[in-house]
Each structure stands twice: as structure tokens, then as C-alpha cells.
Amino acid sequence: MTLSTLITGAVQLPPETRRLRQEVRDFLDAERAAGTILGRPDSWLTGWDPAFTRRLAERGWVGMALPRTYGGGGRGNLERYVVIEELLAAGAPVSAHWVADRQAGPSILRHGTEEQRRRFLPRIAAGECFFSIGMSEQNSGSDLASVQTRAERTDGGWRLTGTKMWTGGAHINDYAIVLARTEEAEDRHAGLSQFIVDLRDPHVRVEPIRLLSGEHTFNYFHLEGVELAADALLGRPGDGWQQVTGELALERSGPERFLSTLPLLIALVRQLQRTGCSPDQHARVGRLTARLSSIRQLSLGVAAALEAGRPADVQAALVKDLGTRFEGELVNEVREILPVAARFDATRGSFPELLAAAILHSPGYTLRGGTNEILRGIITRGLELSS
């Protein structure tokens, strides 16, 4: 892999996506008119609204890339891309189905048994089944191969013991896909497996981790001897590492890695339209927009690669590194372009309140989904191996 292949060329969206994009915008206009809360930074992480999710599902916009056989839309990754970037740009409350749609569904489709596909995929596509990620642990964040959660074989299946953390939505979602060690191995990437865990199991204990804003999104979740049937195993024993790395390409490359703070940029532009815009402010907004456009092209390149069935792990790491740094830098740039006191207690949706929300969320941008230092190592190794 050379630098020229790492950075893909411009991707042209299919012409039919223009009508789809307009349909989504019309839907969002109707939601605004109905009073649905929109326009929030980081809405894909904190905007948990199952009713909104079901309305999306009724239009076929959840599980879009899943096969029709399993209740999905049977559409491509690029069509799905158009829908989710419009939802993110609007700051729509999409976190209820986000993980299920983005990675749990595709992972079950790829690695699950036929029974698992028929059990979970139609409910995901209907907006009725929500998933959390059970990867990270204390001292095992970006270094997932060091996880301490254990799965031991029993007569009827498996027993899981351990603690996961940074599990978004574990207190309100239905299931989590949990990475656990099933056997010791000299190669620490071996001997890992994934399991589908019911978050309402009496031996699952959830403990909140609150954001700086006080919002309850993340959690510890303690697996205190959770008994699982044999069919809770996702994929084959020992294949967990390969399965997780496949998920991470989906987790790291999407528009949510550079559009989390776009509602703040939109609010800034609207504020400048009202108050007037100096040449310097105009130029700085233009530079932010140019950076946004370039990162979007990288992200679209990954979506196109996934559409074609090509691996894109390294490109996904590049998108996540560039995109999440941009998100945080956008917040700081906005504060300089329009010096206004950020106020979390200001009128909801006002510029000072959106600015405060973005500031309080910004420490997490470059951490979740793998720290940027780890991602740069992945990018460097990918270039070295291909040279």
C-alpha cells in the first residue's frame, strides 16, 4: 500500500442518491416542524430516541445494507452513507440504533449462524433491537488483545466473567457483542471470541460513567458469571480478533467521525448571517469547510471499498484520525471566529448552548473507537508492509 493507494480518488455518488437525499431532507423538515429535538452535536452518541428510530425504519432507513431476506433494505453502502450523513448534519437523535445498524447487524450477517441472522437482523432493521459494544476494558482500550474478560466452557455453553467499560447505551439497549478470552495462547491475538449477551440478564450489572455534561451515555458493565447457551457464540471460537478488526473498519470510517460537530458549524454560519461576517471570519469558515470536504472524500472512499468487498482497515484509521482531530479543532476555531460565552444553561438550541455541548463532548472525539496515537501506528504499519 503506497500513499497514493491509501488516499483514494474522488468518489462519485450514484445519481439515484440525489432523490434519496431529498427524501431524507423532507423527512427531517417534517420532524423539525413536529418539534422533534434536532440540531445536536454528537447526536449519534447521545440522541437516544427509539420512536425516531422506528420512524426511520418504517422508511427503510435502518438496516439499509442488510439483505431483504433478513428484513433489510438490500441497498448499498453508498446509499446508506447518504442517509446517515443527512441525519448527522441535522443533529438527529439516532443513537438508539446506531451500533446495531453500523456494526452489530453486519457482523451478525457475516459471522452469525442462520438462526442468529433470522433472530436479530429483522428486529434490527425494524428499529426494535438495539446493541452496545462490549470491547474496551480498564487498561484494554485501544489494546484490545489484552482484554481480561473470560469465557469458560460449561456443559450447556459458556460462562462469562469480567468488566467492560465505555459501553454506550448498556443501561438502555438490548444486547452487547462482547469480546472475551476463551483460551490462553502465545499469540495474544489468538484465543479470543465474541458473544451476544442479553443486557437484561440478572448477572449483568451496569454502572454509569457520566460525561462532563452530566449525561449518562457510557457505562461499566459487569459480567458476574453470566451463563450463556452455546448459540450465544458469534462466529467460531478463537476468531474474535479477526471479527473485531473487521468491525473496527465500519466503526472508524463513517461520517460520524467528522460530522459530530457539524451542527455547531451550521449554527455559526447562521449566526454570522444575522450579525454580519468580516472577511477574516469568511476565510476561516471557508478553510473549515474545505477540510470537511476533503475528509468526506476519504470517508466516501472507504464506503466505496466496503461496497466492492475490499479491505479498508488502514484507510478507515486515516479517516478516524483526521476526522476526529478536525471535530475538536472545529470547536476551538468556532470559539475564535465568534467569541461568545458558552453556556450549558442557555436556551436549548441557541448558539451558546450548542457551543457548550460541543466543548463538553470534545475530549472524547479522539478517544472513542481507538486513540489517534494507536491509529497512526496502524497507518504507519500499513504503509511499511506495502513498501
Rosetta blueprint (number, residue, H / E / L):
1 M L
2 T L
3 L H
4 S H
5 T H
6 L H
7 I L
8 T L
9 G L
10 A L
11 V L
12 Q L
13 L L
14 P L
15 P L
16 E L
17 T H
18 R H
19 R H
20 L H
21 R H
22 Q H
23 E H
24 V H
25 R H
26 D H
27 F H
28 L H
29 D H
30 A H
31 E H
32 R H
33 A H
34 A L
35 G L
36 T L
37 I L
38 L L
39 G L
40 R L
41 P L
42 D L
43 S H
44 W H
45 L H
46 T H
47 G L
48 W L
49 D L
50 P H
51 A H
52 F H
53 T H
54 R H
55 R H
56 L H
57 A H
58 E H
59 R L
60 G L
61 W L
62 V L
63 G L
64 M L
65 A L
66 L L
67 P L
68 R H
69 T H
70 Y H
71 G L
72 G L
73 G L
74 G L
75 R L
76 G L
77 N H
78 L H
79 E H
80 R H
81 Y H
82 V H
83 V H
84 I H
85 E H
86 E H
87 L H
88 L H
89 A H
90 A L
91 G L
92 A L
93 P L
94 V L
95 S H
96 A H
97 H H
98 W H
99 V H
100 A H
101 D H
102 R H
103 Q H
104 A H
105 G H
106 P H
107 S H
108 I H
109 L H
110 R H
111 H H
112 G L
113 T L
114 E H
115 E H
116 Q H
117 R H
118 R H
119 R H
120 F H
121 L H
122 P H
123 R H
124 I H
125 A H
126 A L
127 G L
128 E L
129 C L
130 F L
131 F E
132 S E
133 I E
134 G E
135 M L
136 S L
137 E E
138 Q L
139 N L
140 S E
141 G L
142 S L
143 D L
144 L H
145 A H
146 S H
147 V L
148 Q L
149 T L
150 R E
151 A E
152 E E
153 R E
154 T L
155 D L
156 G L
157 G E
158 W E
159 R E
160 L E
161 T E
162 G E
163 T E
164 K E
165 M E
166 W L
167 T L
168 G L
169 G L
170 A L
171 H L
172 I L
173 N L
174 D L
175 Y E
176 A E
177 I E
178 V E
179 L E
180 A E
181 R E
182 T L
183 E L
184 E L
185 A L
186 E L
187 D L
188 R L
189 H L
190 A L
191 G L
192 L E
193 S E
194 Q E
195 F E
196 I E
197 V E
198 D E
199 L L
200 R L
201 D L
202 P L
203 H L
204 V E
205 R E
206 V E
207 E E
208 P E
209 I E
210 R E
211 L L
212 L L
213 S L
214 G L
215 E L
216 H E
217 T E
218 F E
219 N E
220 Y E
221 F E
222 H E
223 L E
224 E E
225 G E
226 V E
227 E E
228 L E
229 A E
230 A H
231 D H
232 A H
233 L E
234 L E
235 G L
236 R L
237 P L
238 G L
239 D L
240 G H
241 W H
242 Q H
243 Q H
244 V H
245 T H
246 G H
247 E H
248 L H
249 A H
250 L H
251 E H
252 R H
253 S H
254 G L
255 P H
256 E H
257 R H
258 F L
259 L L
260 S L
261 T L
262 L H
263 P H
264 L H
265 L H
266 I H
267 A H
268 L H
269 V H
270 R H
271 Q H
272 L H
273 Q H
274 R H
275 T H
276 G L
277 C L
278 S L
279 P H
280 D H
281 Q H
282 H H
283 A H
284 R H
285 V H
286 G H
287 R H
288 L H
289 T H
290 A H
291 R H
292 L H
293 S H
294 S H
295 I H
296 R H
297 Q H
298 L H
299 S H
300 L H
301 G H
302 V H
303 A H
304 A H
305 A H
306 L H
307 E H
308 A L
309 G L
310 R L
311 P L
312 A L
313 D H
314 V H
315 Q H
316 A H
317 A H
318 L H
319 V H
320 K H
321 D H
322 L H
323 G H
324 T H
325 R H
326 F H
327 E H
328 G H
329 E H
330 L H
331 V H
332 N H
333 E H
334 V H
335 R H
336 E H
337 I H
338 L L
339 P L
340 V L
341 A L
342 A L
343 R L
344 F L
345 D L
346 A L
347 T L
348 R L
349 G L
350 S L
351 F H
352 P H
353 E H
354 L H
355 L H
356 A H
357 A H
358 A H
359 I H
360 L H
361 H H
362 S H
363 P H
364 G H
365 Y L
366 T L
367 L L
368 R L
369 G L
370 G L
371 T L
372 N H
373 E H
374 I H
375 L H
376 R H
377 G H
378 I H
379 I H
380 T H
381 R H
382 G H
383 L H
384 E H
385 L H
386 S H
387 S L
